Structure formats: C-alpha cells, structure tokens
Amino acid sequence: MRRTLYTTVALSALALAGLGFVPAALAENAHFIGTPTCTKSVSTGLTCSGKAAGLGNGPTVAFLTAESVKATYECVNHGGNVAPGQPVVSQKVTGPEQEIAPRNGQIRFSPTIPPPTPPSAASDCPSGKWSVRLTSLTYANVALHIQQPPGTDALTFNFGTIDP
C-alpha cells in the first residue's frame, strides 16, 4: 500500500513536470504556415492575415506596424468636381492588437491598420460644404508582429511597402 502511494505521487509529479515543459517546447518552434498576405482597401485600410503554429497555448496578440502611411484625399463639390491641391496625410502607425487564443498551438490572425482620419473639409477644402474622399493609400515598411506573452515577439514578418 505504501509503495503504491509513493509510486502514484512520483508519477503524478513527473506528469505535472512534463506538462510544464510542453508549451515551452512548442513556443520555441513558432513558425508561419504558408506566407501571410495583405489586402488594402480605401474604406477599411490594411488587413494582413495568415496562420501560425508552434505557439503553445498561452495568450497571443497580433498587430501591424508601418513606418508611415500616406493617404491622399480629394475635395469634391456637390457637382462631383474635384478641387486642385489635394490634402495628404502621412503618419507612423501601430494598428490595434488582435487578441488570439491558440488552439493546439495554432492561430489564425488578421490584424488591421485603419486608414488615417480624413482631414476636415472646413479647414482643407475650398468650401466646408464639400466632401473629402480618400483616393489612395501607401503603407511603408509594414511589419506583422505576433507576441507571446504580450510584449515579446514570437514571430515577425516584414511585408515592405504596400502600394496599389
């Protein structure tokens, strides 16, 4: 009886110790499954998506950064005519974090960088009654970051400049 109790306790301790090592071993083999891809839209901005594995089961976040985002806008009157001298917005951005719970060490991600806030028609167009319309977006030096635990990059992917 005493021997069975010691054996059970010893086996339980080994099993728990082994469980502690599995997530760490998986996290060391983090990799993308296929190549992440990006799509760009003047209405929604930039979205990069894909799949990664080897991340264990800990909390994971994905987000995008860009060295700069250049957005070109048009001032359009009620007749559909475009005014000369269009506003341009350029800024360095970090997109919002997408929190992901890994399943069996794998995640699907699709973080975004929204388009910059449009300029004000009242201050940037010939008339405050005109509308401002986004016509083009260029994202320079875009990088995807997958962090686990938050704050430590487990994976990164550099897309470079994304232009039409």
N, C-alpha and C positions, 0 to 999 in steps of 0.2 A: 504494500500500500504506500509506504513512504517512498519507495523507488519510483512508483508511478507518478506521484505528486511532483517529485523533483524533475522527472522527465517531462511532464506536462508544462511545468513552469519554464524549463530550459527551452523547450520547443516553442513556446509562446514568445519568449524573449527573442529568439532567433527570427521568428516570423515577423515580429514588430520591427526589429532592426533591419530586416530585408526590405520591408515596405518603405522605410525611411530612405533607402538608397535608390529605389526605382525611379521616383520623379527626378532626382538629381541626374541620374544617368541619362534619362530621356531628354532633359533640358540641354545637356551638353551636345546633343546631336540635332539641334534645331536646324531645319532646312525648309526651303520653299518646295512645294510640289508644283512643277511647271514654272512658268515665268509670269510674275504679276503683270497685269495690264491696266492701262488707264483710259478713261473716256472723259471727254471735255464737252461741256455744254454752256452756252451763254446764260442759260436760265438757272442751272444748278451748280456750275463750277466744275471742279475736277474731282473724279472719283477713281481710285485705284483699287483693284480687287484681285483676289487670288486665294491660295490655300497654303498653309504651312503645317509642318509636323515636327515631332520631337520636342515638344514644348512642355511635357509633363501635364499636370492638372492644376497648376497654380493660376492665380489671376493674371490676365494678359490684357494689354492695351495696344491698339494700333493707331497711328496717326501719320499725317503727311506734313512735311515742311517744304517751303520753297524759298530760295534766296530772294526772289522777287516775283510779283505778279503784276503784269502790265495789262490794264484794261482800257480799251478805247471806247468812248461813248459818243453818241451823236445827239445834237439838239434838234428836235423835229417839231415843226409848227403843225397847226391843225390841218393844213392842206397837204401834209406829208413831205414838205420841203425841208431839206437839211441845211442848217446854218453852217457857215465856214468857221474854222477854228474850233475843233472838237476837243472836249475835255479828256485828259488822260490821267488815270490813277495808277500809281506804282507803289508797291509796299512789300515788305518782308512779312511772311505769314507762317503761322503754325496752325494747322487745322485742329478741329476738336478731336478729343480722344474717343475712340470706339472701344468700349469695354467688351471683352470676349471671354467666355468660359470655355476652355478647351474640353473637347470630348475625346477621350483616349489619346491625349497628347496632340490632337489636331485642331486647327481653327480655320474658319473661312473669314476673310476680312474684306472690308470695303469702306475705308475711311475717306473723307472728303476734305477739300478746301473750297469753301463757297466763294463766289465772285466778290470782289470788293464792293463796298457800299457805293452806290452811284452818287455822283455829285448832285448838288441841288440845282434844279432848273432856275430858281430865283437868282442864284449868285453866278452861275456859269453859262447861262444861255441868254440870248438877246431879250427874251421875254420870260418871265416867271410862269407864264401860262403854257409854255411849250413843254414837251415831254423829253425825258432823257432816255436814250435807248443804248444798251450795250451792244457793240458790234464785233469786238474781238477780245480774246484773252490769250496771253502768253505767260506760261509758268516757267521760270528759270531755275535750273538745278533742283528739281523735285526729288525728295527722298522719302521713302517709306520706312517707318520705324515700328518695330514690334518689340515691346518691352515686357519683361517678366523678371522679377517682380517690378512693378512700376518704378521707373527711374533707371533701369539697366537695359540697354539694347540687347535682345537675344538674337535679332535679325535686322538687317537693313538692306534696302535695295535702292540704288540710285537710277532714276529714270532720265536724268539730264534735263534738257529744255523741252517742254511740250508746247508746241505751237501748231496752228492749223496745218 
